[in-house]
Amino acid sequence: MNITTNGEAVSIDPLTVQEYLLSLGIDPRRVAVELNLEILPKAQYPTTHLKEGDTLEIVQFVGGGSLPASLPKAG
């Protein structure tokens, strides 16, 4: 079946959102998923089956922050 993930067309076997994330090596607890322009609650990842033509946007959270005020900025 064909879906679009983050703007890229992909062909996959029928899977749930959670199964698909795991197949990509993505920890479902650390991402947000938009399915067909709607945010999908994490509780629905295991029960939401992907369908032909679905569009997913997967947003991974990246840790980081700013420098403390006492450190000089580079440059």
trRosetta pair geometry for C-beta under 8 A, 3 or more apart (Angstrom, degrees):
i j d omega theta_ij theta_ji phi_ij phi_ji
1 11 7.0 155 75 -154 30 65
1 12 6.2 -36 65 68 82 68
1 13 7.4 79 20 -152 92 15
1 14 6.1 70 3 -73 136 69
1 50 7.2 158 99 116 137 101
1 51 7.3 -106 176 -178 147 30
1 52 4.8 -114 -157 -85 106 75
2 9 6.3 -5 -169 -169 106 97
2 10 7.2 161 -148 84 60 38
2 11 5.4 -33 -93 -98 71 72
2 52 6.3 43 49 -147 68 75
2 53 6.9 41 89 -65 85 45
3 9 7.8 164 90 -149 32 53
3 10 6.0 -21 67 65 77 87
3 12 6.3 -23 21 22 112 115
3 50 5.8 -41 -70 178 152 126
3 51 8.0 113 -88 77 108 36
3 52 7.5 -137 -69 -140 73 26
3 53 7.0 -9 -107 62 59 6
3 54 4.6 -15 -129 65 111 84
3 55 7.0 -179 -175 -82 81 31
3 56 6.5 32 156 1 124 102
4 7 6.7 -1 174 -128 108 11
4 8 6.7 155 -158 72 69 31
4 9 5.5 -37 -100 -92 77 54
4 10 7.2 135 -114 17 26 78
4 54 7.4 -152 34 102 68 49
4 55 4.5 -8 64 -117 108 76
4 56 7.0 177 91 30 58 63
5 8 5.7 -31 69 62 72 86
5 10 5.4 -6 14 9 111 131
5 56 4.9 -7 -112 68 71 105
5 57 7.9 154 -161 -91 50 28
5 58 6.5 4 -168 -3 97 111
6 56 7.2 -31 -30 101 60 77
6 57 5.9 97 -90 -131 60 58
6 58 5.9 -63 -51 35 108 83
12 15 6.1 -63 148 10 126 117
12 20 6.6 24 -174 -118 163 105
12 23 7.7 123 -142 90 121 157
12 50 7.0 19 81 91 133 148
14 49 6.7 6 -178 -170 97 108
14 50 7.0 -172 -149 68 54 84
15 19 4.0 -136 -168 91 104 119
15 20 4.5 135 105 -58 134 82
15 23 6.8 -69 -128 -8 165 139
15 49 7.4 171 103 -145 26 66
15 50 5.7 16 68 24 71 117
16 19 4.6 96 49 7 77 102
16 20 6.9 -140 91 -6 40 87
16 45 6.9 96 145 156 106 55
16 46 5.8 33 143 -165 154 32
16 47 6.6 3 -139 -59 132 4
16 48 6.0 108 -160 70 84 50
16 49 5.5 -58 -97 -92 64 53
16 50 7.1 151 -140 -10 16 80
17 20 5.7 -57 -150 36 30 113
17 21 6.4 31 154 -20 65 104
17 28 7.8 106 124 -124 89 121
17 33 6.0 119 -172 142 133 170
17 35 6.9 -79 -93 -72 134 134
17 40 6.4 -159 -107 126 174 160
17 44 7.4 46 34 117 139 76
17 45 4.5 -107 90 -146 111 66
17 46 7.8 -80 59 -48 83 19
17 48 4.7 16 -7 77 115 108
17 50 6.5 124 -71 -54 61 93
17 56 7.6 156 -127 -111 99 136
18 21 5.8 -52 -148 35 32 110
18 22 6.4 28 156 -15 65 107
18 28 5.3 -12 -128 -81 80 156
18 45 4.0 98 -61 142 91 99
18 46 4.5 -2 2 -85 150 56
19 22 5.8 -58 -148 40 30 110
19 23 6.3 34 152 -24 65 106
20 23 5.6 -53 -148 33 31 113
20 24 6.7 24 153 -13 63 106
20 50 6.1 62 -45 -26 144 141
20 56 7.8 174 117 -30 149 172
21 24 5.9 -64 -156 39 32 107
21 26 4.3 -89 -173 78 83 109
21 27 7.7 -41 149 94 117 7
21 28 4.7 107 95 -80 153 85
21 31 6.7 -165 -137 46 132 143
21 33 7.5 -94 -70 -71 125 133
21 45 7.0 -24 6 -164 137 128
21 58 7.2 157 -108 -125 95 137
22 25 7.5 48 -175 -73 35 19
22 26 7.0 -103 -74 58 25 64
22 28 7.0 -35 -53 -34 81 104
24 58 7.9 104 82 83 163 178
26 30 7.4 -138 180 68 79 97
26 31 5.8 11 169 -25 123 144
26 58 6.8 -31 -151 178 171 144
26 60 7.1 -120 -140 -89 112 113
27 30 4.5 49 84 16 107 112
27 31 7.3 149 81 -10 60 94
28 31 6.5 -75 -144 40 35 101
28 42 6.8 130 152 -149 99 95
28 45 5.2 130 -163 156 137 167
29 42 7.3 59 -114 -151 49 141
30 60 6.4 26 129 -148 95 79
30 61 5.7 -121 -177 39 78 100
31 58 5.4 -8 -177 -171 138 89
31 59 6.2 147 -163 74 78 48
31 60 5.2 -40 -101 -94 92 60
31 61 7.1 -158 -94 -5 39 80
32 39 6.6 -34 179 -142 108 102
32 58 7.7 157 79 -156 48 45
32 59 4.6 -11 57 59 95 107
32 61 7.7 83 -11 -47 91 94
33 39 7.5 119 84 -156 49 55
33 40 4.7 -30 91 48 101 115
33 45 6.9 113 23 -97 146 100
33 56 6.1 -32 -162 -157 97 103
33 57 7.3 150 -157 77 47 54
33 58 5.7 -12 -105 -104 76 69
33 59 7.7 -163 -74 22 32 74
34 37 6.5 9 168 -123 110 15
34 38 6.6 156 -159 73 73 24
34 39 5.6 -43 -101 -90 73 51
34 40 6.9 167 -116 -3 19 84
34 56 6.8 142 77 -159 58 49
34 57 4.1 2 51 51 110 103
34 59 7.5 52 -9 -11 99 106
35 38 6.1 -33 68 65 69 80
35 40 4.6 49 4 -48 114 124
35 48 6.9 -126 -43 158 173 147
35 54 6.3 -25 -161 -170 92 114
35 55 7.4 140 -160 79 44 55
35 56 5.7 -14 -102 -102 66 76
36 54 6.1 -82 -51 -147 99 73
36 55 5.6 108 -88 48 52 86
37 55 7.4 34 -31 80 71 120
40 44 5.5 -117 180 78 92 119
40 45 6.8 109 130 -74 120 67
40 48 6.2 -72 -156 1 135 171
41 44 4.9 86 68 4 83 105
42 45 5.6 -21 -163 -14 48 116
44 47 5.8 -80 -156 57 57 94
44 48 4.8 55 151 -35 94 115
45 48 6.4 -56 -126 30 20 107
50 54 5.1 -123 -159 35 82 153
50 56 7.7 -45 -116 -44 118 126
51 54 5.2 111 58 -42 66 109
67 71 4.7 -102 173 68 117 125
67 73 6.8 165 54 -95 152 71
68 71 5.3 92 64 -1 81 101
